[in-house]
Amino acid sequence: MAPDGTWTQRQEDQARQIIEQAQRIVDEQTGDKPPSVQAQVLYAHVVPTFIEASRDAYMIAVGSRGQDLFGRHSLGSVSSGLLHHAQCPVAVVHAPESAQEEIDDAAPVLLA
């Protein structure tokens, strides 16, 4: 949302394009039995909106764009806020190119 609380048509169009792209990815990856997906564009602050949505969710998955002083990935403000306040499990997914080469592909996944 813009500082004065306005929402531009460009932002609206970009939000719709992102939702359409996400729906195409879901359709391509799930084949004959796609899951039920509900998409909305909300005009609100991200963390409080996601925390509210977490009350009715099985899980929330978010990306992480935060970086520490050395340029290595850490938690961003959205993922950190959700990890502390969400009412359901939260998965923070880093971009594949940010993975360290020495990570073992067979390593376990920890959910807390």
N, C-alpha and C positions, 0 to 999 in steps of 0.2 A: 504494500500500500504506500502511496506517495506521502510525503511529510504532511501535506495539508488534508489528508484523508481522501484524496480523489483516486480514481481508478481509470486509467486510460484505455482506449479501445485497443491499442497495441498490446497492453498487458493482458487484456481479455483474450485477444486472438492468440497470444503466446501460450496462455494457460490452456486454452482449448486444444492447441496443437500438441502440447505435452500430454494431455489426457488421451487424445487420439493415438499418439505414438505408443503410449503405455498399453492401450487396449490392443493395438496390433501385435505388440510383443507377447502379450498374454495369449492371444488367439494363435499365434504361430507356435508358441511353446507348449500349448496344452492340447492341440489337435481336436479330436472328436468330442471331448467332454470338457469344455472350458468351464472354469469356476464362475460363479455369479460375481460380477464386478459392478460396484456402484461408484460412480465418479461425480464429484462436485467441485465447483470453483467457489471458494468461500472468500469473502472480503473481511479478513480478520488477522490477528496476530497468530503466527504459526504455532508456537509452543502451547499457549493456552487452548487453542483450537484442537490440537492433537491430543492434549491431555483429556479434554472433554470427550473426544471421540474414543479414547482408549477405554472408557467405561463400558462400551459395547463391542469392543474388538477382541479377537482371539490373539492377535499379535500386531505390532506395528513394526514395519521395516523402513529404515531411513538411511540415507547416504551420510557420509561425513566429509566435510570439506575443511574442517579445522586443521590448523597446523601449529606446531610448537615453534620455538625460537630457532630450531635447527632445520626447519622445513620438512620434518617428518610428520606423518599424519597422526593426529590425535582426535579427540572428540570436539565437534563444533558445538555451538550454543544450543541448537535444536536437539541433537542427539543427547547431549549432556542433560538438558532440561527434561527430556522424556525419560531417560534412565532413572532420574531422581523422582519423578512424579507420575509417570504413567500407571494406569490401573491394570495393565496387561504386559506380557513379555515384550521386550523391545530388541530388535535385531539391528545393529549398526553395520552397514555393508560398505566396505571401502571399494573404490574402483580397482579393477584387476591390475591395472598398471602400477598401482601403489604397493602391491604385494612385494615382499622381499623375496629374492630368489631362493634363499636358504630355507624357506618354509616348506615343510614336508606336506605333500598333497594328501597323505593318509593321516594327518594329525586330527585329533578329535575336535569336535565343536563343543564349546562350553556355553551353556545357557544358564544364567543366574536368575 
